[in-house]
Amino acid sequence: MTVAVAKTGSNFPLLFVVIALVYRLFCVGYLAASRLVPADTASGAFYHLARRGLGRPMGVGAGWVAVAAYTALTVGLYGFIGAILGPPLSSLLGVTVPWQAVALPAVLLVGWLGLLKIEVGTKFLLVLVTCEVLMIIVVTVANLLHPAAGTSPLDALDLHQLTRGTSVVGAQLALAVLGYIGTELTVVHTRDARDGHRGVSRATVATIAVLTVLYVAAPAGLSVTLGVDGVVTAAQADPGALFVNTARSHLGDLAATIVQVLFAGSLVAGAISFHGATSLYSVYLGRDHAAPKFLGRVGRRHGSAIVASLSQTVLAIAAIILVSILGADPVTVLFYVGGTAGAVGILALLALTALATAVILLRHRPGASEITDVGAPAARLDDRNGAAGHLSPVHRRWAVTAAIPATIVLVAISAVVMVHLDTLLGVGPDSPLPLAVQLTYSVVFAVGVGWSLWHRRRPDCSSAPAGRDR
């Protein structure tokens, strides 16, 4: 959030409310459509829903883009982790601790958790997220109790923050979407949820609500203690230290150090989540002959995605080494550019998946216990949680009503973001970076589609778990 303020030059909590409403609409259709596929394939989220709604080639392309986007998000977080924890460790140890010395252990920790049972990583993730939420609440309350002269919590909600031109608003929209990325991953854990689809739906709605409150309250607190313009100035000076500095000012040095550690912990939590999502997508693609088959291998002991997890770990280490050799700023290159590129990919996938869910729901007939992929024979579904394959007429109508406007809005946001990608990335209009991001995703998607078409008639594809839509 603070990096977003620094790059766009404005504090925009109202857009988080707008995006929360869009996400909520999207999730109505998204969660309803996920009920129409078995729990073991609902975990494939973007990939399986796009495949069922728009056909196997489109689904495979979406799956490849998901792997690329979540990988970019994961690797990007490591750069920020190093930058956040480096200074306090340097003060504690009395020697300069380079960001790489923090980022690399974080990569190894996340990679190690990725090789264990999913319950281990989930519990660790829950602890980190809980600490993060408590930290934000404490610092926000402290900020509200120490107002600057002439400030008000309502200053952050001033509508003039949204009238700075289409390019800036487009960047703000994309960065607001970035704040909610991860909520769609609740579906990934359908098989492991205690209450199946119902539990996942509740968790998704609760997550969106909690995030929205935090994204509105935290900027309001910063605006009160620093002033609206002061927030922008402080964020542009050092985006990673904005929250830490206000904590130091109001709560003391010890509290500031704790905030730094907990903030880094929240970034590790994000890396764990995105790492796990990338691994699951890779496994499903590998098993379905939609990617190299070795990616689908899992460990016998823990059932974890060994090859996919190790591949991500190696890729992250290589990225850190490359940025180090180039002498680039890890926050700008890895976190902001990498994270923004990842967010752009997820935004495009949200739009594509929203369209796919609308198609799935429109094809579904209440009372039917089976659903087919485009151009594929019907196959009865089997959800071990007992929730797949059926929607009541009321549920279906509500889901379709939500899915169609969500699709339109997400496509519109994606279009605005793509047109103004240079502003979002913080580069000039002549920079090749925006085109490079767009071409990369286009190539990844095209390769995925091409892979699907090439393997469609291969005999061994008929044995794939999802072979009925080949």
C-alpha positions in Angstrom: 0.0 0.0 0.0 2.7 2.5 0.9 4.7 1.7 -2.2 1.5 2.3 -4.2 1.1 5.7 -2.6 4.7 6.6 -3.5 4.3 5.6 -7.1 0.9 7.2 -7.8 1.4 10.3 -5.7 -2.0 9.8 -3.9 -3.6 8.0 -1.0 -6.7 6.2 -2.4 -8.5 4.1 0.2 -11.9 4.7 -1.6 -10.7 2.6 -4.5 -10.2 -0.3 -2.2 -13.9 -0.1 -1.4 -14.7 -0.1 -5.1 -12.4 -3.0 -5.8 -13.8 -4.9 -2.8 -17.3 -4.6 -4.3 -16.0 -5.8 -7.6 -14.2 -8.7 -6.0 -17.4 -9.6 -4.0 -19.4 -9.7 -7.2 -16.8 -11.8 -8.9 -16.6 -14.2 -6.0 -20.4 -14.9 -6.1 -20.1 -16.4 -9.6 -16.6 -17.8 -9.0 -17.6 -19.7 -5.9 -20.9 -20.9 -7.4 -19.1 -22.2 -10.5 -16.5 -23.9 -8.3 -19.3 -25.9 -6.8 -20.0 -27.4 -10.2 -16.6 -29.1 -10.4 -15.2 -31.8 -8.1 -13.3 -30.5 -5.0 -10.0 -31.9 -6.3 -10.3 -29.9 -9.5 -11.9 -26.8 -7.9 -8.4 -26.4 -6.4 -7.2 -25.5 -9.9 -9.3 -22.3 -9.7 -8.5 -20.2 -12.8 -7.2 -23.1 -14.8 -10.1 -25.5 -14.3 -12.9 -22.9 -14.5 -11.5 -21.4 -17.6 -11.2 -24.8 -19.2 -14.7 -25.8 -18.3 -16.2 -22.6 -19.4 -14.1 -21.7 -22.5 -12.6 -25.0 -23.5 -9.4 -26.8 -22.8 -7.0 -24.7 -24.9 -8.1 -21.5 -23.2 -8.0 -23.1 -19.8 -4.4 -24.4 -20.3 -3.4 -20.9 -21.5 -4.9 -19.4 -18.4 -3.1 -22.0 -16.2 0.3 -21.1 -17.7 -0.4 -17.4 -17.2 -1.4 -18.1 -13.5 1.9 -19.9 -12.9 3.8 -16.9 -14.5 1.8 -14.3 -12.5 2.0 -16.0 -9.1 5.7 -16.7 -9.7 6.3 -13.0 -10.3 4.4 -12.1 -7.2 6.3 -14.6 -5.1 9.8 -13.5 -6.3 8.8 -9.9 -6.0 8.1 -10.3 -2.3 11.6 -11.6 -1.5 13.1 -8.3 -2.6 10.9 -6.3 -0.2 11.6 -8.8 2.7 15.3 -8.2 2.3 14.9 -4.4 2.2 12.6 -4.4 5.3 14.6 -6.7 7.6 18.1 -5.6 6.5 18.2 -2.3 8.5 17.0 -3.7 11.9 19.3 -6.6 11.6 22.2 -4.3 10.8 21.4 -2.2 13.9 21.1 -5.4 16.1 24.3 -7.0 14.9 26.4 -3.9 14.4 27.4 -4.8 10.9 25.8 -4.1 7.5 23.4 -6.8 6.5 22.8 -6.8 2.7 19.3 -7.4 1.5 20.4 -10.7 -0.1 21.4 -12.1 3.2 17.7 -11.8 4.3 16.0 -12.6 1.0 17.8 -15.9 0.4 16.9 -17.4 3.8 13.3 -16.3 3.2 13.4 -18.2 -0.2 14.7 -21.3 1.5 12.1 -21.1 4.3 9.2 -20.8 1.9 10.7 -23.5 -0.3 11.1 -25.8 2.7 7.5 -25.2 3.8 6.4 -26.0 0.3 7.9 -29.5 0.6 5.9 -30.3 3.8 2.3 -31.2 4.4 -0.1 -28.4 3.4 -1.3 -28.2 7.1 2.1 -27.1 8.3 2.4 -24.2 5.9 -1.3 -23.2 6.6 -0.7 -23.1 10.3 2.5 -21.0 9.9 0.6 -18.8 7.5 -2.3 -18.3 9.9 0.1 -17.2 12.7 1.9 -14.7 10.4 -1.4 -13.2 9.1 -2.9 -12.9 12.6 0.2 -11.0 13.8 0.1 -8.7 10.8 -3.6 -7.8 11.4 -2.9 -7.1 15.1 0.1 -4.9 14.1 -1.9 -2.8 11.7 -4.7 -2.3 14.2 -2.3 -1.2 17.0 -0.4 1.2 14.7 -3.5 2.6 13.1 -5.1 3.3 16.6 -1.8 5.0 17.6 -1.9 7.2 14.5 -5.6 8.2 15.1 -4.7 9.1 18.7 -1.9 11.4 17.5 -3.5 13.7 14.9 -1.6 16.5 13.2 -3.1 20.0 13.3 -6.2 20.4 11.2 -6.4 16.8 10.0 -9.4 14.4 10.0 -9.9 10.7 9.2 -12.2 11.8 6.4 -9.4 13.5 4.6 -8.2 10.2 3.2 -11.7 9.7 1.6 -11.6 13.0 -0.3 -12.9 12.3 -3.8 -10.2 14.6 -5.4 -7.8 11.6 -4.9 -9.8 9.9 -7.8 -9.7 12.8 -10.2 -6.0 12.9 -11.3 -6.5 11.6 -14.8 -7.3 8.2 -16.3 -3.7 7.1 -16.3 -3.2 7.6 -12.5 -6.7 6.1 -11.7 -5.8 3.1 -13.9 -2.6 2.6 -11.9 -4.6 3.1 -8.7 -7.1 0.5 -9.8 -4.5 -2.1 -10.6 -2.7 -1.5 -7.2 -6.0 -1.8 -5.4 -6.6 -5.1 -7.1 -3.1 -6.1 -6.0 -4.2 -5.6 -2.4 -6.9 -8.2 -2.8 -4.9 -10.8 -4.7 -4.9 -14.0 -2.7 -8.6 -14.0 -1.8 -9.3 -16.0 -4.9 -6.9 -18.7 -3.5 -9.4 -19.8 -0.9 -10.9 -22.1 -3.6 -7.5 -23.8 -3.9 -8.0 -25.3 -0.4 -11.5 -26.7 -1.1 -10.3 -30.3 -0.6 -8.7 -29.5 2.7 -11.5 -27.3 4.1 -13.4 -28.8 7.0 -16.8 -27.7 5.6 -16.0 -28.0 1.9 -17.4 -25.3 -0.4 -19.5 -23.7 2.3 -16.4 -23.1 4.5 -14.4 -21.7 1.5 -17.3 -19.3 0.7 -17.4 -18.0 4.2 -13.7 -17.6 4.4 -13.6 -15.7 1.1 -16.3 -13.2 2.2 -14.7 -12.7 5.6 -11.3 -12.2 4.0 -12.6 -9.5 1.6 -14.4 -7.7 4.5 -11.4 -7.7 6.8 -9.0 -6.5 4.1 -11.4 -3.7 3.2 -11.6 -2.4 6.7 -7.8 -2.5 7.1 -7.2 -0.8 3.7 -9.6 2.0 4.6 -8.6 2.4 8.3 -4.8 2.3 7.8 -4.6 5.1 5.2 -7.1 7.1 7.3 -4.8 6.8 10.3 -1.8 7.8 8.3 -3.6 10.8 6.9 -4.6 11.9 10.4 -1.1 11.7 11.8 0.8 13.0 8.8 -1.8 14.8 6.7 -2.8 13.8 3.2 0.1 15.4 1.5 2.4 14.3 4.2 1.6 10.7 3.6 2.6 11.0 -0.1 5.8 12.9 0.8 6.8 10.3 3.4 5.9 7.4 1.2 8.0 8.8 -1.7 10.9 9.3 0.6 10.9 5.7 1.9 7.8 3.6 1.2 9.0 0.7 3.2 9.5 2.7 6.3 6.2 4.7 6.4 4.4 2.5 8.9 7.5 1.8 10.8 8.3 5.5 11.2 4.9 6.4 12.6 5.1 3.5 15.0 8.5 4.8 16.2 7.1 8.3 16.6 4.1 7.2 18.6 5.1 3.9 20.3 8.9 4.0 20.5 11.9 2.3 19.0 11.1 -1.2 20.3 7.6 -1.1 18.8 9.1 0.1 15.5 11.4 -2.8 15.4 8.6 -5.2 16.2 6.5 -3.6 13.4 9.4 -4.1 10.9 9.7 -7.8 11.8 5.9 -8.4 11.6 5.7 -6.5 8.3 8.4 -8.7 6.9 6.5 -11.7 8.4 3.4 -10.6 6.5 5.4 -10.6 3.3 6.7 -14.1 4.0 3.0 -15.1 4.5 2.2 -13.7 1.1 5.2 -15.6 -0.4 4.0 -18.8 1.2 0.5 -18.4 -0.2 1.7 -17.5 -3.7 4.3 -20.3 -3.7 1.7 -22.8 -2.8 -0.7 -21.6 -5.5 2.0 -21.8 -8.1 2.9 -25.3 -7.0 -0.7 -26.5 -7.2 -1.3 -25.0 -10.7 2.0 -26.6 -11.8 0.9 -30.0 -10.5 -2.5 -29.9 -12.1 -1.1 -28.8 -15.4 1.5 -31.5 -15.3 -1.0 -34.2 -14.4 -3.4 -33.1 -17.1 -0.7 -33.2 -19.8 -1.1 -29.5 -20.0 2.6 -28.8 -19.2 5.7 -30.9 -18.8 4.6 -34.1 -17.0 7.4 -33.9 -14.4 5.7 -30.9 -12.8 2.9 -33.1 -11.7 5.1 -35.3 -9.5 4.3 -35.1 -5.7 6.2 -36.5 -2.7 5.1 -39.9 -1.3 5.5 -38.8 2.3 3.7 -35.5 2.4 1.9 -35.4 -1.0 3.6 -32.0 -1.7 4.6 -30.7 -5.1 8.3 -31.5 -4.9 9.4 -30.6 -8.5 7.2 -27.5 -8.8 8.2 -26.2 -5.4 11.9 -26.8 -6.0 11.7 -25.2 -9.4 10.2 -22.0 -7.9 12.9 -21.9 -5.2 15.7 -22.2 -7.8 14.0 -19.5 -10.0 13.7 -17.1 -7.0 17.4 -17.6 -6.1 18.4 -17.0 -9.7 16.3 -13.7 -9.8 18.0 -12.5 -6.6 21.4 -13.2 -7.9 20.6 -11.5 -11.2 19.3 -8.3 -9.5 22.5 -8.4 -7.3 24.8 -8.6 -10.3 23.0 -5.7 -12.0 23.2 -3.6 -8.8 19.4 -2.8 -9.1 17.2 -1.7 -6.2 15.3 -4.8 -5.0 12.2 -2.9 -3.9 11.9 -1.2 -7.3 12.8 -4.0 -9.6 11.7 -7.1 -7.7 8.8 -5.9 -5.5 7.3 -3.1 -7.5 7.9 -4.1 -11.1 7.7 -7.8 -10.5 4.7 -7.5 -8.2 3.0 -5.1 -10.5 3.6 -7.4 -13.5 2.2 -10.3 -11.4 -0.9 -8.2 -10.5 -1.5 -7.4 -14.2 -1.5 -11.1 -15.0 -3.9 -11.9 -12.2 -6.2 -9.0 -13.2 -6.4 -10.4 -16.8 -7.1 -13.9 -15.3 -9.8 -12.5 -13.1 -11.5 -11.0 -16.2 -11.1 -14.3 -18.2 -12.3 -16.4 -15.3 -15.3 -14.1 -14.7 -16.3 -14.7 -18.3 -15.8 -18.4 -17.9 -17.9 -18.6 -14.8 -20.7 -16.7 -16.5 -20.7 -19.2 -19.3 -20.6 -22.2 -16.9 -23.5 -20.8 -14.9 -25.6 -19.9 -17.9 -25.1 -23.5 -19.2 -26.0 -25.1 -15.9 -29.6 -26.2 -15.4 -30.8 -26.3 -11.8 -31.1 -29.9 -10.6 -28.5 -31.2 -13.0 -25.7 -33.2 -11.4 -23.3 -33.0 -14.3 -21.6 -30.3 -16.4 -19.5 -30.6 -19.5 -16.6 -28.8 -20.9 -16.9 -27.0 -24.2 -17.1 -29.6 -26.9 -16.7 -32.5 -24.4 -19.0 -35.4 -23.4 -20.9 -35.1 -20.1 -19.3 -36.7 -17.1 -20.9 -37.1 -13.7 -19.1 -35.2 -11.0 -18.0 -36.6 -7.7 -17.2 -34.1 -4.9 -16.0 -35.8 -1.8 -17.4 -32.8 0.2 -20.8 -33.5 -1.3 -21.3 -30.0 -2.6 -20.4 -30.2 -6.3 -22.7 -30.6 -9.3 -25.8 -28.7 -8.1 -27.0 -25.2 -7.6 -30.5 -24.2 -6.6 -32.5 -22.1 -9.0 -32.2 -19.0 -6.7 -28.5 -19.5 -6.2 -27.9 -19.9 -9.9 -29.9 -16.7 -10.8 -28.1 -14.7 -8.1 -24.7 -16.1 -9.3 -25.4 -15.2 -13.0 -26.7 -11.8 -12.0 -23.4 -11.1 -10.2 -21.1 -12.8 -12.7 -22.1 -10.8 -15.8 -21.5 -7.2 -14.3 -18.3 -8.5 -12.7 -17.1 -9.7 -16.1 -17.9 -6.3 -17.7 -16.2 -4.3 -14.9 -13.1 -6.5 -14.7 -12.6 -6.4 -18.5 -13.0 -2.6 -18.4 -10.4 -2.3 -15.6 -8.0 -4.6 -17.4 -8.3 -2.5 -20.6 -7.6 0.7 -18.7 -4.6 -0.9 -16.9 -3.2 -2.2 -20.2 -3.5 1.2 -21.9 -1.8 3.0 -19.0 0.7 0.3 -18.0 3.6 2.7 -18.2 2.1 4.9 -15.4 1.5 1.8 -13.4 5.1 0.6 -13.7 6.4 4.1 -13.0 8.2 4.4 -16.4 8.1 6.9 -19.2 5.9 6.4 -22.3 8.9 5.4 -24.4 10.0 2.7 -22.0 9.9 -0.9 -23.5 9.0 -2.3 -20.1 5.1 -2.1 -20.5 5.3 -3.8 -24.0 7.7 -6.4 -22.5 5.2 -7.3 -19.8 2.3 -7.5 -22.3 4.3 -9.6 -24.8 5.5 -12.0 -22.1 2.0 -12.8 -21.0 0.8 -13.0 -24.6 3.6 -15.5 -25.4 3.0 -17.5 -22.2 -0.7 -17.7 -23.0 -0.1 -18.7 -26.6 2.4 -21.4 -25.6 -0.2 -22.8 -23.2 -2.8 -22.9 -25.9 -0.4 -24.3 -28.4 0.7 -27.0 -26.0 -2.9 -28.0 -25.5 -3.7 -28.2 -29.2 -0.5 -30.1 -29.9 -1.2 -32.7 -27.2 -4.9 -33.0 -27.9 -4.6 -36.0 -30.1 -1.8 -37.8 -28.3 -2.9 -41.2 -27.0 -1.3 -40.7 -23.6 -3.4 -37.6 -23.0 -6.5 -39.8 -22.7 -5.2 -41.1 -19.4 -5.0 -37.6 -17.9 -7.3 -36.9 -14.9 -9.0 -34.2 -17.0 -8.8 -36.2 -20.2 -12.6 -36.0 -20.9 -12.2 -32.4 -22.2 -9.3 -33.1 -24.6 
